Each structure stands twice: as C-alpha cells, then as structure tokens.
C-alpha cells in the first residue's frame, strides 16, 4: 500500500483522512490547525512539519484546501510539496478551485516530474464522514486508474471527467445546481408557509415527485429545525460560485441565475451568516417575507 500525505484537515479533510486510516493506509498529515493534526494523529497518522516534509516521506500527497491561493502556496511555496517531492510523486488535489488554477499548478508540478490530478468532491461533511462522497477527477487516465482505489475509500462515486481541470469544471457545474436548488427550495417553502400550508406537509407532498431532490432531502429537515450548523459554509459556496462566474466569463457562458444566488449569498454574508450552512439561504427569503419556516 502506498504511503500517503494528507494536507488540509478541515471539516471535510479530517474525516476523509480518518477513512484512509481505517482502510489501512499509512498517513503523514499536516495542517495549520494543530488540534486537527493531533486528532488525526490519535487515529493513527504521523505528523509532518510542513508540506515539504510531508512530500519527502510519501508517494502520494492529497491536498484538501479552501481555494486556489492556498493550493498554490502549499504546492508551489517555499516549504511546499514540490520542494520536498521526489520525481514520480502524485498530487491528488481534492480542493474545489478554479480549473485554470489546477492546470497552472499541474504544469509547474510536471517541471519537477510530479504528476497531478484534480479530484474535487461533493456531499458535504456527512458524506465525508461515511465515505460516500462523489468525486470528480481530471487528469491523465493512467494516473486516475492508479489513484482510484485510494479515492474509492473516501467516495462512493469516482468518475474520470477528462484532462486536468475537468474535475473542477464538473464540480463548478455541481455547485451551480446545488445553489440554485437550495434557493428554489427556500423560495417555495417560504411561499407555501406564508400562504398557510405547513412546511413539512409541502415537503411530504412533493418530495416523491419531479421536484424531489437529494438537496431537498438533505436541507429541508435542517431548515425545519432552524439548524444551520455548517456541513458546507455559505462563504465556501460563495467561493465556488465566484470560480463558476469567472470560468463562465472566460469561456463565454452567461450565468444569470448563478449571479442572482451569488448576490443572495453575499447579502447573507453581510448579515453575519457567512459561516452558516448553505441551507441557511432560506434566511434571506424569511427576512424578506417576515416569516420563518420551522416545525
């Protein structure tokens, strides 16, 4: 079994790393948050002192970081992965970043004879914990085939989407659909509630029909409880939509609905709700309508 480095032990990264440990992989881990490192070390990992140190000890490095600048710093920085990498190392970047950034980092890695695939995930914290994430992968097919057994320990669906950057392009498509879906659910539930129908009745009546969705099944129960503890923060979804809008503008695709939901999320961030789960989008509509959708 390959020895794996894991850099980025946040809401998603920590349970993903633990699932690799459960599967029997040896892990060397690194994060700026020492408490997160200690928790994963207690589960059986070894600690690294820097991305460079981690890379020097392993054959594969997984990164799970917030955005493009963090990935560039961790991989390309002074004490970064490439500074410690031996030729033949594979980087699996599971962060959700701009597709162009994936291509840029992969090109720099290639100069060091290091391979890279982009493998962003969907499913949020619950699916990270139970190892059933959807993983979208871009990069060389032979590198994907080599890494698929590792990815399969963290995800239920692992799909090769094309060349480097294709994973993140697919993730942006995913994030557009999720954001618009939550906004539509929010708009509909606020309408139904204020018009006098119990929100849980609306949910039960429509969940089995064409309007039903994985998003609805995950978010409606949280909304009814007023539980906006983040599985996926509004601020992170803002980052993804910013990357989607930027990519859309680059390739010539207007995204009018995405820009609308982006502004709803920006309003929530200004209102101090950026750390809420993205199911908290409903709070924008609740404020406008002067009513809460709760049990």
N, C-alpha and C positions, 0 to 999 in steps of 0.2 A: 504493500500500500504506500502511495506517495505521502511524503511529509508535507503538510500544508501550512502556509502562513495565512493568518486572518487579521486584516487591519480594518477597524471600524466596528465597535461593539455597542452600537446604539440600540434603539427599540427593535430594529429588525436584525441587525448583525449578531447581537448576543444570542438569541435563540437559534439562529442559523448555525453559529459556531458550535453551540451545545449539541445540535443534531449531528454534526460531523463527528464530534467526540463519541456520541452514543453509537455511531456506525463503526467505530474502531479506528478512525484516522488519528494520527499524531498531529497536534496543532501547536504552532507558535503564534501567540496573539499580541496585538498592540493596539492601544487606544490612548488618547489624551486623558480620558476619564479612568483614573486608577481603580476606582471602586468596581467598574465594569470588568476591568482586567482581572482583578482579584476574584470576582465571582466566577469567571470562566476558567481561571487557573485552578480554583477549588473543584471545578468539574473535571479537571484532568489535563488542561493545556499547560504549556510552558510559556512564560512571559518573554517578550522581546523588548529591547531598549529603544528601538527606533524602526521605521520601515526598512532602513538599510540592514539593520541587524537581523530582522525577520527574514528578509530576502536571502541573506547569506547562508541561512540554515535549511532552506526548503527547496522543493522542486516546483511548487505551485504557490502563487500568492493570490488570495482572494481579497478584494477591497470592497467595502460597503460604506460609502461615504455620502455626505449630504448633496454635493453639487460639483460641477466641472472644476472650479478652482481648487477644491480640496483634493480631487483625484490628481490634478496636475502637480500639486505640492507634494503629495505622498509618493507619487511615482517618479516625478522628474526633479524634485527638490534636492537640496544639498545632501541631506541624510535620507534620500528617498530610495525606493525599491531598486531603481536602475543602478544606483551607486553600490548596492550590495549583491546585484544579480550575477549569477554565472550564466554563460551562454546556454540556451535551451530552456531557461526558466519560462514558465507560462504565467501570465497575469490574467485572472478572471475578474474583471471589474463588474460587480453586481450593483453598483450605484446607478441611479437614474440621472443621466446627464445629457447634454446636447450631443446629438450624433456627430457633429463636426469635431467636438472635443475628443470623442472616442477615437476618431480617425487620426487626429493630431497626436494623441498620446501613443497610439499603436505604431505610428510612423517613427516616433522617437525611440520606442522600445525596439523596433526592428533594427535600428542602428547599433544596438547592443546585443543583437542576435537573441532577443527576447520576444516570444510570441504573446499576443494578447487577443482575448475575446471580450466583447461586451455582453453582459448577461443580466440585465435589469429584471426585477421581479414585480409581481402583482399579488395581492392577497392580504396585505397588512399584517399587523402583529399576530392575530390569531393563527393565520396560516403559516407564519414564520415559526411559531411555537410548535405546531403539529406537523410541520414538514410537508405541507401540501401547497406550497406556492406555485404560481405559474411563472415560468422562467423563459424569457425571450432572448435568443442568442444570436449575435452577429460575429462573424469571423471565419477563418478557414475551416472547411468541413472536417479535415483530419484532426484539427485541434479540438473542435467541438466533440468529435467522437471520443477522443481521449478523455475529455473532461466530463462527458455526460454521466458516467457512474457517480461522480462526486456531486454533480448538480442534482441528480436524482435522489440524493439523501436529504436535500433541502426542499425539493419541489415535486409535485405530482405530475405537472405538465412541463416538459422541457423541449422546446421547439427551436430548431435552427431556422433563422429567418433570412439569412443571406450573409453578405460580406460585413466586415467591421462597420459598426454604426447602425446596422439593420435592427439589432436588438433594441437599441434606444429609440429608433424611429417607431418600432412597433409599440414600445412602452408609451410613447407620447400619444399614439392613437388610443391606447387603452385609457390613459389618463383623461383625455378629452371626453371619451364616452362615460367614464365614471363620474366626472364633474357634472356633465350635463344631466346625467341620470339622477344624481342626488338633488340637483336644482329642480328638476321636473317633479320628483317625489315631494320635495319641500313645498313647491308651489301648489301642488294638487292637495296635499294634506291640510295646508292652511286654508285653502278654499273650502274644502269639504267640512272642516271643523267649524269655521266661522258661519257656514251655511246651516249648521245644526246637526251634522251627522257625526257620530262617534268615530274618531280616527282609526281605532282598532277594527271597527266594523268595515270601514273603507278598505283597510289592509286585507282583511279576510276575504272580502268580496272580490278583490281584483288580483290578488297575488297569483291565482292559478290561471289567469287569462293572459292575453298578449302583453299587458302592462307589467306583468310579473318579471322580476329580475334578481340576479344574485345581489345586486346593490340594494334593492328593496328588502330582501330577506335579512341582510346584514345590518342595515341602517334604521329601518322602521322601528324595531324593538328598542334600539338605543334612544331614538327620538322620543318614544312614548315614556321612557324613564327619565328623560332630560339628562342622559348620560353622554357627555361629550368628551370623556377621557380619551386621549388620542391613541388610536391604533395607527392613524395616519393624519398628521397635523395639517391644518389649513395652510400654514406657512410653507410646508413642503409641497403641497398641491399647487400653491402659487408659483413656486419654483418650476414645477413641471409644466404648468401652462405657459409660463414665460418662455421656456425652451420650445414648446409647441408653436407658440405665436412667432417666435424668431425663426424657427425652421420653416414654418408656413410662408413667411415673408421671403425667405431665401429661395424657396423653390417655386414661388408664385401660386400659393394656395391661400385665398382669403378664409379666415376662420371667424365669421361674425358671432356665432353662438358662444364659441370659446372665449372671445373677448368680453362678452356680456358676463359670463360666470366669473371670469378673472376680476372684473370690477366689483362683483358681489363679494368675492373673497377679500379683495383689497379693503372694502368697506368694513368687513368683519375684523380684519387685522387692525384697522384704525380704531375700532371699537374695543380693542383689547382681547379679541378672541382668536388671534392667530395661532395660539397653542392648542386650541380645541381640535377635536377630531373633525374631519371634513363633513361628517354628518351634521355638524353644527351650522352648516349653510342654512338650515331651516330658520335659524335665529334671525337672519336678515329679513325673511318674509314675515316672521312672527312680529318683529318690531314694526314693520310697515302696516300690518293688519291689526295690531293691537290685541293679539290673541296668542296663546301658547297651545301647541299640540302635545298634550300629555294624557296619561291614563286618567 
